[in-house]
Each structure stands twice: as C-alpha cells, then as structure tokens.
Amino acid sequence: GGYGKDPGFLRGLASRSLCFVADVHKDQRIWLNDPEPYVPPASGGRGRRASKRRTEAPGQTVAQWARQQSESAWKRITLRQGEKGRLRAEYLHTRVWVWDGKEEQARCWRLRVRRECGAKSPSHYVLSNAGNEIDVSRLARMQGRRFFIEHAFREAKSERAMADYQVRRWDAWHRHMALVMIAMLFVVKERLLLKQEAPLLSLADVVMVLEKLLPKPEPTPKQLARLIQERHRRRQAATES
C-alpha cells in the first residue's frame, strides 16, 4: 500500500492516461455512490468563507465493505501456471468512488479484494482506473505480477549485489544501480536464450556457470607489489590523519 495510499500519485497516473493497479491499505476510504463533495455556503454575514470541501454521504473502508460481502460473492480466478500447478486466488470486484478530501470531484475507480484460496481474511485491497474493456481476470493477473517484480529485486540483491554499496554521492549510487541493471539484463537474456534446452535455469545457475568458466587473470609479482604498496600508502595516510 505504499504507492496506493498516495492519492496524488494515483491521480498523476490517471491524468497521463496510464492504467494502474495499485494496492491500498485496508483503511482506504471508499463510497458506493458519488459523495458529491461541496463547499458549504457562508452562514450569516460574518467570518471567513469556507474553502474546504465536505460531503454528507457516509463512507466506509475497503475492509468494512469486504466483510459485508457473502461467500458466494467471491470468485475464483486462475492467475498463472506455477511450479506446483495452477495458482488461483479468490476475488471480490465492484465500482467505488474515491475522494481524498481535496479534489473538487470524487473519482470512480474499480476495487478488487483478494484472498488466497482457503483463507478467511483478504490479503490485498486493490484500486484500479481500468476501463470496462479490461475484464476482471486480466486485472487479477496484473495485480499478480507484483510477485515477479519483488522476485526480481530479491535476485538482484542476492546475486548481483544490488544492496552492496558504500557510496556518499548520488551519482556513484546511480552508476552502481546502472551496472546492476546491465548485469541483470544480460542474465535474463541468457535464460531466455536457453529456455527450450534448460527451462528450469535460474539466475543463480547462470552466475555460477560464469564464475566457473570465465578466465581469471593471474597477477604478476610486480602487480602484487604495487597492490601491497598502495595498501601501505592508504594505511599510512590513515595513521597520519
């Protein structure tokens, strides 16, 4: 819900005609009908004129709405083929109105609530600005792609040293991340190239093969001497400082 909780971020995506599927927190407030926000008229002739919009329509959280739905309202959808068979989940779906208390009008978006098969409570609450031409199954698969995004981050950290940096400037951090992404791109291309021959090939497999096959140059005595001298120079400079 780190991204979905920011209404300005979601409005920015919608204003650029970008279709989003964003997780939100369970306390996200929604309305089942247009709350019709308005600026209260001035009362009497004194005081400052009201500028903050308000609504008389009662709202509720996405968690409250989900608890009110019957078991028959949950629909099971197949997301993808996993290593242990088809991955399925159960979903609720409806149209809701979302208003952050600042916009002139509320926005009508789609709400999806997901729970794992056999679970009693939801695992994800999702808002989307997708139009009616995108069916609920496709929305479910779009939300499910979050798994692959997070898996890519885990692989980049464990195999390509994404989190192993000690820098003080942003440009050095950018260079480190650029090298990590180039390395990830290379490994992904290798996996795609060998997909038919080795369908279970992992990123760690490719890294292990490269470490074993790539030649490692043997340093000469002069290179080792220069390395030791440089280490001593830095040690002496640290002592003097």
Summary of the structure (lengths in Angstrom):
residues: 241
radius of gyration: 27.0
end to end distance: 47.8
largest distance: 92.8
contacts: 558
relative contact order: 0.10
helix: 40%
strand: 20%
